[in-house]
Amino acid sequence: MTDCQCSLAVYVQPRRPGDSPLQKFALSAAAVEGRSGVPSANITFPARVLTNWCCKENPLRLGVFQRLN
């Protein structure tokens, strides 16, 4: 997370252009499966709905960040 600015938003499906997210989450760094600095979030859903997740990543410096596939 030191090389990337990440954001996570959840939208109700079907998502239409201009829709506001149901929730946005602050991401923090976690250690997962031997890797450190993995973006993570604590998520609690207010209702049972079909959702679409949108994770955006932007490098803080060019050439040092590799996008996840």
DABELQUI-V302852 format. One record per backbone hydrogen bond with DSSP energy under -0.5 kcal/mol. CO is the residue of the C=O (numbers start at 0). NH is the residue of the N-H. E is the energy in kcal/mol with one decimal. If there is no record, write none. Layout:
CO	NH	E
CO	NH	E
This chain:
2	59	-2.3
2	60	-0.6
3	5	-0.6
4	57	-1.7
6	55	-2.3
7	24	-2.4
8	53	-2.7
9	21	-2.8
9	22	-1.4
10	51	-2.7
15	18	-2.2
22	9	-2.7
24	7	-0.8
27	39	-2.1
29	31	-0.6
29	37	-2.5
31	34	-2.2
34	31	-2.4
37	29	-1.6
39	27	-2.5
40	42	-0.6
46	48	-1.0
49	12	-2.6
51	10	-2.9
53	8	-2.1
53	55	-0.5
55	6	-2.1
57	4	-3.1
60	63	-1.2
64	66	-0.5
